[in-house]
Amino acid sequence: MTGRARVNGVDLYYEVVGEGEPLVLVHGSWVDHETWQRVVPRLARSFRVLVYDRRGHSRSERPPGQGSRRQDEDDLASLIELLGAPAHVAANSFGASTALGLATRRPELLRSLSAHEPPLMDIVGDGDRQLRPVLQAMEAALDGVLAALRAGEDRVGAQRFVDEVAVGPGGWEQLPERFRRTITANAPTFADEHGDPDWARLDVARLDGFPGPALLTFGSESPPWFPVIVGKLATALGGRARMRTLVGDGHVPHLTHPDRYADDLTAFIRSSASASASAPTSASASASASSAVRPPASRRLTTPGEPG
């Protein structure tokens, strides 16, 4: 099923496929819902999967004025409620920052959370001195990207991001033209995200209110600040979080090893459900939360032929 949902003053494009417990996939910057296309068929064997274009991306509306990550968090909350809360959430990059932000504010909406490499640079801290040279180089490259975007040179900025930040020299030329068009079209939203003073921040202490479970991952081929960020998040979540290195992967494991990503996510969710089933108090709390936030049938997303 494809459709559009009017939430928080914007129209969001979404797709829903599969049957089972609800699972929402949240994409990162520059891309859109199609970044998940290699994992959706496998995940849809076990879950009712919702993918969507975040505000300002591709088929979703791009509202005027400066946006904020908090708005993305509110959009995610609304979609979860429409799909049928609580839901499992798996997210990548800026989408992972969004999902974690929601977990600090509306923990009752999430059955579980899987987050890969959220760019929450503010929690790295000045104490990580060995990271300063690489962080300074990354910040300089980002400044060049943002300067191009703010000058209206979207394709130039997109190419600089791929070649100087995300992939490396020559990376842009290796991308299919369709993908280059997508990230160029979404370039203004990347600039908007970085205009939000809170884009890289998270009140880590508020994760104490998230009951878990959480799967926090980083790739073995990724920049060195991601293990630091993920490690600090795992510490804040304590025993509710599993931290894992994805060997051979970088920033987008759902693209580089899609079957492994889907199987690992499915296994994590199933093992989490088994653990919850063995703890009656937690199971009762989860059922109560589900009943409390599940919207009336008239407001839920439905598939053709399904009762409204």
N, C-alpha and C positions, 0 to 999 in steps of 0.2 A: 504494500500500500504506500502510495506517495500522497503528500498533502502539504498544506500550509497551516500553521497555527499562529493566531494573533496573541502574542504574549508581551506584556510590559511595553506596549505601544509600538511593537515591530512585528512584521510578518516573517516567520521563520519557515524555511523549507525543511521537510523531514521525510524519511522513509522508514517503514516498519516491515519486518519480515520475520517469520518463524513463530514458534509456539513455545511456551514455557514461562519461567520467571523473567521479569523485565530486565533488560540490560541496555544501558545507554552508552554509546561510544562518543567521546568528545575529542575533536581534532584540534591540532595546534594552529599556529599562525601560517599565513600564506596559502593554505590549502583549503579543502572543503570535505564534505561527507565522502567523496569518492576515494579519499586516502585509505578508507577502511574496506574497499571493495574486495580485496584479496582474502579478508578474514571473515566477512559477513556470512557467506554460505556455510562455512564450517561451524560458526557460532550459532547460526539459526537452527541447527539440528537440536540444540539443547535449550535455546532461549528465545524470547520475543525481543528482537534486537531493533533498537531505534538508533539511526544515524541522522545527523542534521547538519546544516550549514549554520555556523554561529553567526550572530548579527554582523553585518558588514562583509560577509563572505559569499561569493558566487550567487546562488539563487535566493538567499535571504536578503531582507531589506537592509540598506545602509543608512541609518538615520543621520541627520546633520548634527554638527556640534561635537565637542569632545566627549568620547565615551569613557567607560571605566570597566575594569575587570568585574567589579561588583555587579554591573548590569549583566554580564555574561553569566555570573553565578545565579542571578535571579531568573534568567532565561532557562538555565539548566533546571532549576527548581520547578519552574512552571511546566516544563516538558515532562519531568518525572511524575508530577502530579497528574498530568493528563494521561500518561501512559499507564499509571497505576502504581503509586508509591507503597512501600519503599522499593527502590530499584538497585540493582548492581550497576556500578559505574566504572568504566575503564577509559582512561584518558591519557593523552600524549602531549608533552611539551606545554605550551600555554594552556591547552585544554586541561592538563594535569594540575596546573596552578589554579585554574578555575574550579575544578572538582574539589581540590583541597580547601580552597576558600569556602566553598559551600559546606564542606564537612565541619568547618569551625562554626558555621552559623546555623545550619539546618541539619544536624547529624541524623535526625529521625528519618530523613528522606533516603538514606543510603543503606542498603543491605550489606554491601561490601564496596571497597574502593581499590582499584588498581591504577597506580600512577607511575608513568615512565618519564623520568628526567624533566621535572618542572623547573623552569628557569627562574627560580626564586633567589636571585643573586644577592638580595639584601641579607639573607640568613647565612651566607658564607662567612661574613665577619672579617674584621681586620686582623684577627689572630692567625688566619691561615696565610702566613707570609710567603710560603713557597708558591702560592697561587698568584701572587700579585703581578709578576711579569706577564703571565698568559692572560690574566683578566684585563690588564691594561691594553694588551694587544687586541683582545676581543672588543673592548670598549671603543678603541680607536677605529676598528673596522666598522662597528655598528654606527659610529658617528658619521662615517662616510656614506653608509647606506641611507641613513635618515636624512642627511643633507641632500642626497639625490632625490629622495622621495618628496621632501618638502619643496624642492624646486620643480616638481611636476614630472621628473624623469623616472617614471615608474619602472620601465623595463631596465634602465641602467641600474637603478637601486636593487631591483630583484636579482640581476646578474651579479652585482657586487656581493649581495648577501650569500648567494650560492657559492661563488668562487672564493670569497674571503672569510666567510663565517661558517657556513653549514657543511660544505663538501670539500672545497679546495680548488686550486687552479684547474681550469678546464672542466669543472663540474657542470657549468651551464650548458656547454656544447654537447654534453652527453645526455641531457634531458630531452625527452620527446617534446616536440613543439606544442602539443596540447597541454602538457604540464607547464611549460613556460608561459603559455597564455593565461593559465589559471593563476599562477602566483603573481604574474604581472597585474592581472585584474584585481587581485586582493591586496596589492601592495599598499594602497592608501589606508587600509585597516591596520596593517602592521605599524605604520607611522602613528596612527591614532592610539593603538595600544600602548606605544611607548610615550605618548603624551600624558598618560595617566600616571601621576606621581606614585601610585601604589601598585604599579604593574608587577614589580618584582618583590613585593612584600607579603608576608603572611604572619599573623599573630600565632606563632607556634604554640604558645601556652594554651590557646583555646582548643587545640587538638585533644586536650584532656577530656573534652566532652564528647568526642567521637568514640563510640564503643568498639569500633572495628567490625570485622577484620579488614586489614589493609595489606596490599602487596605493593612494595616500593622497589622499582627496578632502575638500573642504569646499564648501558652497554659497555663492554670492555674496550670498544674502539672510540668511545666518546671523549670529549674534553674532560680534563681532570677535576673541574669544579662540580660536575654532576654527582660523583660519589660522595663528596662532602655534603652537598645539599640533601641527598637521599639519606645519608647517615644521620644527619641532624633531625630529619623528619622521623626516622625510625626510632631514634632515641626519645623523641617527644611522645611517640605513640606507645613506646614500651613493648610489652608482650603482645599487644594487639596487632603488631606489624611484622611482616616478613620482608626481609631485604635480600635482594637477589641481583647478582651480576649476570647479564645476558652475554655469554661468551660469543664473540664473532659479530655482535650487533653494535650499531651506533644509535643515532637519535630516533630512528623510525623502524623498530623491529617488526612491526606489523607489515612492513613492505619488504624488508630484507629476508625474513624467515616467517612468512605468514602462517603456515601450518603449525609451526612450533609455538608461535605467539598464541594462536587460537586454542591449541591443546593445553598450553600452560595456564591460560586464563580460565578455561573450563575446569581444569583440575583444581585450581585455587578456589573457585567458587563452590565446587562440589565438596571439597574438603572442609571449607568454612561452614557449609550447611550441615555437614555431618557433626562438626564440633558443636554447632548451635543446638542440634537435635539432642545431643547428650547432656545439655545443660537446660533443664526445664525452665528455670527462671528467665534465662536469656531468651528462650524460644517464646515464652509468654509475653515478654516485653516487646519482641519483634512483632508478634501478632497484634498486640495492642496498638503499636505505632502504625502498622499497616492499616488497621481499621480506622485510626484517627485521621490519617491524611489521604486516604483513597477518595477521590472525588465522586460525585454522583455520576451515574452511567451516562447522562446526557453530556458531560464534559470530558469523558475519556476518549482517547483515540481508539477508533474501531477499524476493523478490516471489513472489506465488502462482504455482506452476508452475515456479519456478526451482529447480534442484538446491540443496540445503542445503549 
